[in-house]
Amino acid sequence: MYYLCFDCGKRVEYEQTKVKVRCPYCGGKILYKDRRTVMKIKAR
Ligand SMILES: [Zn+2]
């Protein structure tokens, strides 16, 4: 399980967010879950 950084788009391991809720790469505080299953876009 991991989150995605809103700023740089890199994967942030969930374990890392327990220690610090911010991106270890760019320091961004906005992280979101990668919910691909929910994003059902009509791609035809
Ligand atoms: Zn980042």
mmCIF file of the protein (N, C-alpha, C, O) and its ligand, coordinates in Angstrom:
data_MODEL
# 
_entry.id   MODEL 
# 
loop_
_entity.id 
_entity.type 
_entity.pdbx_number_of_molecules 
1 polymer     1 
2 non-polymer 1 
# 
_entity_poly.entity_id                      1 
_entity_poly.type                           'polypeptide(L)' 
_entity_poly.nstd_linkage                   no 
_entity_poly.nstd_monomer                   no 
_entity_poly.pdbx_seq_one_letter_code       MYYLCFDCGKRVEYEQTKVKVRCPYCGGKILYKDRRTVMKIKAR 
_entity_poly.pdbx_seq_one_letter_code_can   MYYLCFDCGKRVEYEQTKVKVRCPYCGGKILYKDRRTVMKIKAR 
_entity_poly.pdbx_strand_id                 A 
# 
loop_
_entity_poly_seq.entity_id 
_entity_poly_seq.num 
_entity_poly_seq.mon_id 
_entity_poly_seq.hetero 
1 1  MET n 
1 2  TYR n 
1 3  TYR n 
1 4  LEU n 
1 5  CYS n 
1 6  PHE n 
1 7  ASP n 
1 8  CYS n 
1 9  GLY n 
1 10 LYS n 
1 11 ARG n 
1 12 VAL n 
1 13 GLU n 
1 14 TYR n 
1 15 GLU n 
1 16 GLN n 
1 17 THR n 
1 18 LYS n 
1 19 VAL n 
1 20 LYS n 
1 21 VAL n 
1 22 ARG n 
1 23 CYS n 
1 24 PRO n 
1 25 TYR n 
1 26 CYS n 
1 27 GLY n 
1 28 GLY n 
1 29 LYS n 
1 30 ILE n 
1 31 LEU n 
1 32 TYR n 
1 33 LYS n 
1 34 ASP n 
1 35 ARG n 
1 36 ARG n 
1 37 THR n 
1 38 VAL n 
1 39 MET n 
1 40 LYS n 
1 41 ILE n 
1 42 LYS n 
1 43 ALA n 
1 44 ARG n 
# 
loop_
_struct_asym.id 
_struct_asym.entity_id 
A 1 
B 2 
# 
loop_
_chem_comp.id 
_chem_comp.type 
_chem_comp.mon_nstd_flag 
ALA 'L-peptide linking' y 
ARG 'L-peptide linking' y 
ASP 'L-peptide linking' y 
CYS 'L-peptide linking' y 
GLN 'L-peptide linking' y 
GLU 'L-peptide linking' y 
GLY 'peptide linking'   y 
ILE 'L-peptide linking' y 
LEU 'L-peptide linking' y 
LYS 'L-peptide linking' y 
MET 'L-peptide linking' y 
PHE 'L-peptide linking' y 
PRO 'L-peptide linking' y 
THR 'L-peptide linking' y 
TYR 'L-peptide linking' y 
VAL 'L-peptide linking' y 
ZN  non-polymer         . 
# 
_pdbx_entity_nonpoly.entity_id   2 
_pdbx_entity_nonpoly.name        ? 
_pdbx_entity_nonpoly.comp_id     ZN 
# 
_pdbx_nonpoly_scheme.asym_id         B 
_pdbx_nonpoly_scheme.entity_id       2 
_pdbx_nonpoly_scheme.mon_id          ZN 
_pdbx_nonpoly_scheme.ndb_seq_num     1 
_pdbx_nonpoly_scheme.pdb_seq_num     101 
_pdbx_nonpoly_scheme.auth_seq_num    101 
_pdbx_nonpoly_scheme.pdb_mon_id      ZN 
_pdbx_nonpoly_scheme.auth_mon_id     ZN 
_pdbx_nonpoly_scheme.pdb_strand_id   A 
_pdbx_nonpoly_scheme.pdb_ins_code    . 
# 
loop_
_atom_site.group_PDB 
_atom_site.id 
_atom_site.type_symbol 
_atom_site.label_atom_id 
_atom_site.label_alt_id 
_atom_site.label_comp_id 
_atom_site.label_asym_id 
_atom_site.label_entity_id 
_atom_site.label_seq_id 
_atom_site.pdbx_PDB_ins_code 
_atom_site.Cartn_x 
_atom_site.Cartn_y 
_atom_site.Cartn_z 
_atom_site.occupancy 
_atom_site.B_iso_or_equiv 
_atom_site.pdbx_formal_charge 
_atom_site.auth_seq_id 
_atom_site.auth_comp_id 
_atom_site.auth_asym_id 
_atom_site.auth_atom_id 
_atom_site.pdbx_PDB_model_num 
ATOM   1   N  N  . MET A 1 1  ? 0.833   -1.200 0.000   1.00 0.00 ? 1   MET A N  1 
ATOM   2   C  CA . MET A 1 1  ? 0.000   0.000  0.000   1.00 0.00 ? 1   MET A CA 1 
ATOM   3   C  C  . MET A 1 1  ? 0.865   1.246  0.000   1.00 0.00 ? 1   MET A C  1 
ATOM   4   O  O  . MET A 1 1  ? 1.879   1.307  0.696   1.00 0.00 ? 1   MET A O  1 
ATOM   5   N  N  . TYR A 1 2  ? 0.476   2.211  -0.759  1.00 0.00 ? 2   TYR A N  1 
ATOM   6   C  CA . TYR A 1 2  ? 1.271   3.435  -0.843  1.00 0.00 ? 2   TYR A CA 1 
ATOM   7   C  C  . TYR A 1 2  ? 0.380   4.599  -1.244  1.00 0.00 ? 2   TYR A C  1 
ATOM   8   O  O  . TYR A 1 2  ? -0.747  4.433  -1.711  1.00 0.00 ? 2   TYR A O  1 
ATOM   9   N  N  . TYR A 1 3  ? 0.936   5.772  -1.042  1.00 0.00 ? 3   TYR A N  1 
ATOM   10  C  CA . TYR A 1 3  ? 0.257   6.977  -1.472  1.00 0.00 ? 3   TYR A CA 1 
ATOM   11  C  C  . TYR A 1 3  ? 1.009   7.602  -2.637  1.00 0.00 ? 3   TYR A C  1 
ATOM   12  O  O  . TYR A 1 3  ? 2.155   7.251  -2.914  1.00 0.00 ? 3   TYR A O  1 
ATOM   13  N  N  . LEU A 1 4  ? 0.362   8.509  -3.296  1.00 0.00 ? 4   LEU A N  1 
ATOM   14  C  CA . LEU A 1 4  ? 1.012   9.245  -4.367  1.00 0.00 ? 4   LEU A CA 1 
ATOM   15  C  C  . LEU A 1 4  ? 1.146   10.701 -3.975  1.00 0.00 ? 4   LEU A C  1 
ATOM   16  O  O  . LEU A 1 4  ? 0.222   11.295 -3.419  1.00 0.00 ? 4   LEU A O  1 
ATOM   17  N  N  . CYS A 1 5  ? 2.300   11.269 -4.267  1.00 0.00 ? 5   CYS A N  1 
ATOM   18  C  CA . CYS A 1 5  ? 2.511   12.678 -3.967  1.00 0.00 ? 5   CYS A CA 1 
ATOM   19  C  C  . CYS A 1 5  ? 1.822   13.531 -5.013  1.00 0.00 ? 5   CYS A C  1 
ATOM   20  O  O  . CYS A 1 5  ? 1.912   13.276 -6.214  1.00 0.00 ? 5   CYS A O  1 
ATOM   21  N  N  . PHE A 1 6  ? 1.143   14.533 -4.533  1.00 0.00 ? 6   PHE A N  1 
ATOM   22  C  CA . PHE A 1 6  ? 0.406   15.391 -5.446  1.00 0.00 ? 6   PHE A CA 1 
ATOM   23  C  C  . PHE A 1 6  ? 1.345   16.263 -6.271  1.00 0.00 ? 6   PHE A C  1 
ATOM   24  O  O  . PHE A 1 6  ? 1.043   16.618 -7.411  1.00 0.00 ? 6   PHE A O  1 
ATOM   25  N  N  . ASP A 1 7  ? 2.477   16.599 -5.686  1.00 0.00 ? 7   ASP A N  1 
ATOM   26  C  CA . ASP A 1 7  ? 3.409   17.511 -6.349  1.00 0.00 ? 7   ASP A CA 1 
ATOM   27  C  C  . ASP A 1 7  ? 4.301   16.808 -7.365  1.00 0.00 ? 7   ASP A C  1 
ATOM   28  O  O  . ASP A 1 7  ? 4.378   17.217 -8.523  1.00 0.00 ? 7   ASP A O  1 
ATOM   29  N  N  . CYS A 1 8  ? 4.978   15.745 -6.922  1.00 0.00 ? 8   CYS A N  1 
ATOM   30  C  CA . CYS A 1 8  ? 5.932   15.097 -7.822  1.00 0.00 ? 8   CYS A CA 1 
ATOM   31  C  C  . CYS A 1 8  ? 5.407   13.786 -8.378  1.00 0.00 ? 8   CYS A C  1 
ATOM   32  O  O  . CYS A 1 8  ? 5.960   13.250 -9.338  1.00 0.00 ? 8   CYS A O  1 
ATOM   33  N  N  . GLY A 1 9  ? 4.333   13.262 -7.776  1.00 0.00 ? 9   GLY A N  1 
ATOM   34  C  CA . GLY A 1 9  ? 3.712   12.071 -8.313  1.00 0.00 ? 9   GLY A CA 1 
ATOM   35  C  C  . GLY A 1 9  ? 4.449   10.787 -7.987  1.00 0.00 ? 9   GLY A C  1 
ATOM   36  O  O  . GLY A 1 9  ? 4.165   9.740  -8.569  1.00 0.00 ? 9   GLY A O  1 
ATOM   37  N  N  . LYS A 1 10 ? 5.380   10.858 -7.076  1.00 0.00 ? 10  LYS A N  1 
ATOM   38  C  CA . LYS A 1 10 ? 6.111   9.650  -6.720  1.00 0.00 ? 10  LYS A CA 1 
ATOM   39  C  C  . LYS A 1 10 ? 5.363   8.859  -5.656  1.00 0.00 ? 10  LYS A C  1 
ATOM   40  O  O  . LYS A 1 10 ? 4.514   9.375  -4.929  1.00 0.00 ? 10  LYS A O  1 
ATOM   41  N  N  . ARG A 1 11 ? 5.719   7.592  -5.603  1.00 0.00 ? 11  ARG A N  1 
ATOM   42  C  CA . ARG A 1 11 ? 5.092   6.733  -4.618  1.00 0.00 ? 11  ARG A CA 1 
ATOM   43  C  C  . ARG A 1 11 ? 5.697   6.964  -3.240  1.00 0.00 ? 11  ARG A C  1 
ATOM   44  O  O  . ARG A 1 11 ? 6.916   7.030  -3.077  1.00 0.00 ? 11  ARG A O  1 
ATOM   45  N  N  . VAL A 1 12 ? 4.826   7.082  -2.269  1.00 0.00 ? 12  VAL A N  1 
ATOM   46  C  CA . VAL A 1 12 ? 5.268   7.203  -0.882  1.00 0.00 ? 12  VAL A CA 1 
ATOM   47  C  C  . VAL A 1 12 ? 4.701   6.019  -0.119  1.00 0.00 ? 12  VAL A C  1 
ATOM   48  O  O  . VAL A 1 12 ? 3.485   5.850  -0.026  1.00 0.00 ? 12  VAL A O  1 
ATOM   49  N  N  . GLU A 1 13 ? 5.579   5.213  0.417   1.00 0.00 ? 13  GLU A N  1 
ATOM   50  C  CA . GLU A 1 13 ? 5.127   4.033  1.135   1.00 0.00 ? 13  GLU A CA 1 
ATOM   51  C  C  . GLU A 1 13 ? 4.268   4.424  2.330   1.00 0.00 ? 13  GLU A C  1 
ATOM   52  O  O  . GLU A 1 13 ? 4.503   5.434  2.993   1.00 0.00 ? 13  GLU A O  1 
ATOM   53  N  N  . TYR A 1 14 ? 3.290   3.609  2.576   1.00 0.00 ? 14  TYR A N  1 
ATOM   54  C  CA . TYR A 1 14 ? 2.366   3.899  3.670   1.00 0.00 ? 14  TYR A CA 1 
ATOM   55  C  C  . TYR A 1 14 ? 3.078   3.947  5.013   1.00 0.00 ? 14  TYR A C  1 
ATOM   56  O  O  . TYR A 1 14 ? 2.695   4.717  5.894   1.00 0.00 ? 14  TYR A O  1 
ATOM   57  N  N  . GLU A 1 15 ? 4.104   3.135  5.174   1.00 0.00 ? 15  GLU A N  1 
ATOM   58  C  CA . GLU A 1 15 ? 4.858   3.116  6.424   1.00 0.00 ? 15  GLU A CA 1 
ATOM   59  C  C  . GLU A 1 15 ? 5.536   4.464  6.664   1.00 0.00 ? 15  GLU A C  1 
ATOM   60  O  O  . GLU A 1 15 ? 5.680   4.891  7.809   1.00 0.00 ? 15  GLU A O  1 
ATOM   61  N  N  . GLN A 1 16 ? 5.942   5.119  5.611   1.00 0.00 ? 16  GLN A N  1 
ATOM   62  C  CA . GLN A 1 16 ? 6.615   6.401  5.750   1.00 0.00 ? 16  GLN A CA 1 
ATOM   63  C  C  . GLN A 1 16 ? 5.651   7.494  6.201   1.00 0.00 ? 16  GLN A C  1 
ATOM   64  O  O  . GLN A 1 16 ? 6.039   8.440  6.886   1.00 0.00 ? 16  GLN A O  1 
ATOM   65  N  N  . THR A 1 17 ? 4.412   7.350  5.812   1.00 0.00 ? 17  THR A N  1 
ATOM   66  C  CA . THR A 1 17 ? 3.434   8.368  6.170   1.00 0.00 ? 17  THR A CA 1 
ATOM   67  C  C  . THR A 1 17 ? 3.099   8.299  7.653   1.00 0.00 ? 17  THR A C  1 
ATOM   68  O  O  . THR A 1 17 ? 2.593   9.261  8.231   1.00 0.00 ? 17  THR A O  1 
ATOM   69  N  N  . LYS A 1 18 ? 3.386   7.150  8.263   1.00 0.00 ? 18  LYS A N  1 
ATOM   70  C  CA . LYS A 1 18 ? 3.116   7.050  9.701   1.00 0.00 ? 18  LYS A CA 1 
ATOM   71  C  C  . LYS A 1 18 ? 4.097   7.919  10.489  1.00 0.00 ? 18  LYS A C  1 
ATOM   72  O  O  . LYS A 1 18 ? 3.757   8.504  11.517  1.00 0.00 ? 18  LYS A O  1 
ATOM   73  N  N  . VAL A 1 19 ? 5.322   7.982  9.971   1.00 0.00 ? 19  VAL A N  1 
ATOM   74  C  CA . VAL A 1 19 ? 6.343   8.774  10.637  1.00 0.00 ? 19  VAL A CA 1 
ATOM   75  C  C  . VAL A 1 19 ? 6.161   10.255 10.307  1.00 0.00 ? 19  VAL A C  1 
ATOM   76  O  O  . VAL A 1 19 ? 6.049   11.107 11.188  1.00 0.00 ? 19  VAL A O  1 
ATOM   77  N  N  . LYS A 1 20 ? 6.135   10.521 9.016   1.00 0.00 ? 20  LYS A N  1 
ATOM   78  C  CA . LYS A 1 20 ? 5.935   11.899 8.577   1.00 0.00 ? 20  LYS A CA 1 
ATOM   79  C  C  . LYS A 1 20 ? 4.925   11.924 7.446   1.00 0.00 ? 20  LYS A C  1 
ATOM   80  O  O  . LYS A 1 20 ? 5.053   11.214 6.448   1.00 0.00 ? 20  LYS A O  1 
ATOM   81  N  N  . VAL A 1 21 ? 3.932   12.752 7.631   1.00 0.00 ? 21  VAL A N  1 
ATOM   82  C  CA . VAL A 1 21 ? 2.935   12.837 6.581   1.00 0.00 ? 21  VAL A CA 1 
ATOM   83  C  C  . VAL A 1 21 ? 3.383   13.875 5.558   1.00 0.00 ? 21  VAL A C  1 
ATOM   84  O  O  . VAL A 1 21 ? 2.816   14.961 5.436   1.00 0.00 ? 21  VAL A O  1 
ATOM   85  N  N  . ARG A 1 22 ? 4.404   13.496 4.847   1.00 0.00 ? 22  ARG A N  1 
ATOM   86  C  CA . ARG A 1 22 ? 4.837   14.352 3.751   1.00 0.00 ? 22  ARG A CA 1 
ATOM   87  C  C  . ARG A 1 22 ? 5.739   13.549 2.815   1.00 0.00 ? 22  ARG A C  1 
ATOM   88  O  O  . ARG A 1 22 ? 6.302   12.518 3.183   1.00 0.00 ? 22  ARG A O  1 
ATOM   89  N  N  . CYS A 1 23 ? 5.847   14.047 1.631   1.00 0.00 ? 23  CYS A N  1 
ATOM   90  C  CA . CYS A 1 23 ? 6.635   13.344 0.634   1.00 0.00 ? 23  CYS A CA 1 
ATOM   91  C  C  . CYS A 1 23 ? 8.125   13.444 0.965   1.00 0.00 ? 23  CYS A C  1 
ATOM   92  O  O  . CYS A 1 23 ? 8.647   14.544 1.146   1.00 0.00 ? 23  CYS A O  1 
ATOM   93  N  N  . PRO A 1 24 ? 8.805   12.310 1.044   1.00 0.00 ? 24  PRO A N  1 
ATOM   94  C  CA . PRO A 1 24 ? 10.243  12.324 1.339   1.00 0.00 ? 24  PRO A CA 1 
ATOM   95  C  C  . PRO A 1 24 ? 11.086  12.812 0.168   1.00 0.00 ? 24  PRO A C  1 
ATOM   96  O  O  . PRO A 1 24 ? 12.278  13.076 0.327   1.00 0.00 ? 24  PRO A O  1 
ATOM   97  N  N  . TYR A 1 25 ? 10.477  12.931 -0.996  1.00 0.00 ? 25  TYR A N  1 
ATOM   98  C  CA . TYR A 1 25 ? 11.229  13.330 -2.183  1.00 0.00 ? 25  TYR A CA 1 
ATOM   99  C  C  . TYR A 1 25 ? 11.228  14.838 -2.384  1.00 0.00 ? 25  TYR A C  1 
ATOM   100 O  O  . TYR A 1 25 ? 12.276  15.445 -2.604  1.00 0.00 ? 25  TYR A O  1 
ATOM   101 N  N  . CYS A 1 26 ? 10.050  15.432 -2.307  1.00 0.00 ? 26  CYS A N  1 
ATOM   102 C  CA . CYS A 1 26 ? 9.966   16.870 -2.561  1.00 0.00 ? 26  CYS A CA 1 
ATOM   103 C  C  . CYS A 1 26 ? 9.457   17.633 -1.340  1.00 0.00 ? 26  CYS A C  1 
ATOM   104 O  O  . CYS A 1 26 ? 9.445   18.864 -1.336  1.00 0.00 ? 26  CYS A O  1 
ATOM   105 N  N  . GLY A 1 27 ? 9.035   16.900 -0.298  1.00 0.00 ? 27  GLY A N  1 
ATOM   106 C  CA . GLY A 1 27 ? 8.562   17.568 0.905   1.00 0.00 ? 27  GLY A CA 1 
ATOM   107 C  C  . GLY A 1 27 ? 7.117   18.014 0.814   1.00 0.00 ? 27  GLY A C  1 
ATOM   108 O  O  . GLY A 1 27 ? 6.633   18.753 1.672   1.00 0.00 ? 27  GLY A O  1 
ATOM   109 N  N  . GLY A 1 28 ? 6.438   17.575 -0.207  1.00 0.00 ? 28  GLY A N  1 
ATOM   110 C  CA . GLY A 1 28 ? 5.039   17.948 -0.364  1.00 0.00 ? 28  GLY A CA 1 
ATOM   111 C  C  . GLY A 1 28 ? 4.170   17.324 0.703   1.00 0.00 ? 28  GLY A C  1 
ATOM   112 O  O  . GLY A 1 28 ? 4.394   16.188 1.121   1.00 0.00 ? 28  GLY A O  1 
ATOM   113 N  N  . LYS A 1 29 ? 3.195   18.062 1.131   1.00 0.00 ? 29  LYS A N  1 
ATOM   114 C  CA . LYS A 1 29 ? 2.327   17.560 2.204   1.00 0.00 ? 29  LYS A CA 1 
ATOM   115 C  C  . LYS A 1 29 ? 1.043   16.948 1.674   1.00 0.00 ? 29  LYS A C  1 
ATOM   116 O  O  . LYS A 1 29 ? 0.271   16.345 2.419   1.00 0.00 ? 29  LYS A O  1 
ATOM   117 N  N  . ILE A 1 30 ? 0.831   17.108 0.405   1.00 0.00 ? 30  ILE A N  1 
ATOM   118 C  CA . ILE A 1 30 ? -0.411  16.593 -0.158  1.00 0.00 ? 30  ILE A CA 1 
ATOM   119 C  C  . ILE A 1 30 ? -0.183  15.213 -0.750  1.00 0.00 ? 30  ILE A C  1 
ATOM   120 O  O  . ILE A 1 30 ? 0.465   15.047 -1.783  1.00 0.00 ? 30  ILE A O  1 
ATOM   121 N  N  . LEU A 1 31 ? -0.739  14.236 -0.057  1.00 0.00 ? 31  LEU A N  1 
ATOM   122 C  CA . LEU A 1 31 ? -0.637  12.865 -0.537  1.00 0.00 ? 31  LEU A CA 1 
ATOM   123 C  C  . LEU A 1 31 ? -2.031  12.313 -0.750  1.00 0.00 ? 31  LEU A C  1 
ATOM   124 O  O  . LEU A 1 31 ? -2.961  12.637 -0.010  1.00 0.00 ? 31  LEU A O  1 
ATOM   125 N  N  . TYR A 1 32 ? -2.165  11.507 -1.730  1.00 0.00 ? 32  TYR A N  1 
ATOM   126 C  CA . TYR A 1 32 ? -3.468  10.911 -1.969  1.00 0.00 ? 32  TYR A CA 1 
ATOM   127 C  C  . TYR A 1 32 ? -3.314  9.451  -2.354  1.00 0.00 ? 32  TYR A C  1 
ATOM   128 O  O  . TYR A 1 32 ? -2.268  9.011  -2.831  1.00 0.00 ? 32  TYR A O  1 
ATOM   129 N  N  . LYS A 1 33 ? -4.373  8.734  -2.133  1.00 0.00 ? 33  LYS A N  1 
ATOM   130 C  CA . LYS A 1 33 ? -4.335  7.312  -2.437  1.00 0.00 ? 33  LYS A CA 1 
ATOM   131 C  C  . LYS A 1 33 ? -4.543  7.081  -3.925  1.00 0.00 ? 33  LYS A C  1 
ATOM   132 O  O  . LYS A 1 33 ? -5.275  7.794  -4.611  1.00 0.00 ? 33  LYS A O  1 
ATOM   133 N  N  . ASP A 1 34 ? -3.869  6.063  -4.371  1.00 0.00 ? 34  ASP A N  1 
ATOM   134 C  CA . ASP A 1 34 ? -4.033  5.689  -5.765  1.00 0.00 ? 34  ASP A CA 1 
ATOM   135 C  C  . ASP A 1 34 ? -5.230  4.757  -5.887  1.00 0.00 ? 34  ASP A C  1 
ATOM   136 O  O  . ASP A 1 34 ? -5.127  3.550  -5.667  1.00 0.00 ? 34  ASP A O  1 
ATOM   137 N  N  . ARG A 1 35 ? -6.341  5.335  -6.235  1.00 0.00 ? 35  ARG A N  1 
ATOM   138 C  CA . ARG A 1 35 ? -7.568  4.525  -6.313  1.00 0.00 ? 35  ARG A CA 1 
ATOM   139 C  C  . ARG A 1 35 ? -7.967  4.367  -7.765  1.00 0.00 ? 35  ARG A C  1 
ATOM   140 O  O  . ARG A 1 35 ? -8.861  5.038  -8.281  1.00 0.00 ? 35  ARG A O  1 
ATOM   141 N  N  . ARG A 1 36 ? -7.281  3.473  -8.379  1.00 0.00 ? 36  ARG A N  1 
ATOM   142 C  CA . ARG A 1 36 ? -7.534  3.270  -9.811  1.00 0.00 ? 36  ARG A CA 1 
ATOM   143 C  C  . ARG A 1 36 ? -8.881  2.627  -10.055 1.00 0.00 ? 36  ARG A C  1 
ATOM   144 O  O  . ARG A 1 36 ? -9.535  2.853  -11.073 1.00 0.00 ? 36  ARG A O  1 
ATOM   145 N  N  . THR A 1 37 ? -9.276  1.812  -9.082  1.00 0.00 ? 37  THR A N  1 
ATOM   146 C  CA . THR A 1 37 ? -10.514 1.080  -9.287  1.00 0.00 ? 37  THR A CA 1 
ATOM   147 C  C  . THR A 1 37 ? -11.719 2.011  -9.275  1.00 0.00 ? 37  THR A C  1 
ATOM   148 O  O  . THR A 1 37 ? -12.753 1.723  -9.879  1.00 0.00 ? 37  THR A O  1 
ATOM   149 N  N  . VAL A 1 38 ? -11.569 3.120  -8.584  1.00 0.00 ? 38  VAL A N  1 
ATOM   150 C  CA . VAL A 1 38 ? -12.685 4.048  -8.483  1.00 0.00 ? 38  VAL A CA 1 
ATOM   151 C  C  . VAL A 1 38 ? -12.767 4.938  -9.713  1.00 0.00 ? 38  VAL A C  1 
ATOM   152 O  O  . VAL A 1 38 ? -13.846 5.352  -10.137 1.00 0.00 ? 38  VAL A O  1 
ATOM   153 N  N  . MET A 1 39 ? -11.598 5.217  -10.270 1.00 0.00 ? 39  MET A N  1 
ATOM   154 C  CA . MET A 1 39 ? -11.568 6.116  -11.415 1.00 0.00 ? 39  MET A CA 1 
ATOM   155 C  C  . MET A 1 39 ? -11.952 5.393  -12.694 1.00 0.00 ? 39  MET A C  1 
ATOM   156 O  O  . MET A 1 39 ? -11.100 4.989  -13.486 1.00 0.00 ? 39  MET A O  1 
ATOM   157 N  N  . LYS A 1 40 ? -13.217 5.247  -12.870 1.00 0.00 ? 40  LYS A N  1 
ATOM   158 C  CA . LYS A 1 40 ? -13.678 4.606  -14.094 1.00 0.00 ? 40  LYS A CA 1 
ATOM   159 C  C  . LYS A 1 40 ? -14.043 5.666  -15.121 1.00 0.00 ? 40  LYS A C  1 
ATOM   160 O  O  . LYS A 1 40 ? -15.140 6.224  -15.109 1.00 0.00 ? 40  LYS A O  1 
ATOM   161 N  N  . ILE A 1 41 ? -13.126 5.916  -15.977 1.00 0.00 ? 41  ILE A N  1 
ATOM   162 C  CA . ILE A 1 41 ? -13.347 6.921  -17.012 1.00 0.00 ? 41  ILE A CA 1 
ATOM   163 C  C  . ILE A 1 41 ? -13.732 6.224  -18.318 1.00 0.00 ? 41  ILE A C  1 
ATOM   164 O  O  . ILE A 1 41 ? -13.168 5.197  -18.693 1.00 0.00 ? 41  ILE A O  1 
ATOM   165 N  N  . LYS A 1 42 ? -14.670 6.797  -18.963 1.00 0.00 ? 42  LYS A N  1 
ATOM   166 C  CA . LYS A 1 42 ? -15.088 6.218  -20.232 1.00 0.00 ? 42  LYS A CA 1 
ATOM   167 C  C  . LYS A 1 42 ? -14.001 6.447  -21.292 1.00 0.00 ? 42  LYS A C  1 
ATOM   168 O  O  . LYS A 1 42 ? -13.889 7.524  -21.876 1.00 0.00 ? 42  LYS A O  1 
ATOM   169 N  N  . ALA A 1 43 ? -13.237 5.433  -21.506 1.00 0.00 ? 43  ALA A N  1 
ATOM   170 C  CA . ALA A 1 43 ? -12.159 5.531  -22.470 1.00 0.00 ? 43  ALA A CA 1 
ATOM   171 C  C  . ALA A 1 43 ? -12.476 4.686  -23.689 1.00 0.00 ? 43  ALA A C  1 
ATOM   172 O  O  . ALA A 1 43 ? -12.175 3.494  -23.746 1.00 0.00 ? 43  ALA A O  1 
ATOM   173 N  N  . ARG A 1 44 ? -13.074 5.320  -24.631 1.00 0.00 ? 44  ARG A N  1 
ATOM   174 C  CA . ARG A 1 44 ? -13.383 4.572  -25.854 1.00 0.00 ? 44  ARG A CA 1 
ATOM   175 C  C  . ARG A 1 44 ? -12.695 5.209  -27.047 1.00 0.00 ? 44  ARG A C  1 
ATOM   176 O  O  . ARG A 1 44 ? -12.832 4.725  -28.171 1.00 0.00 ? 44  ARG A O  1 
HETATM 177 ZN ZN . ZN  B 2 .  ? 6.684   14.640 -3.756  1.00 0.00 2 101 ZN  A ZN 1 
# 
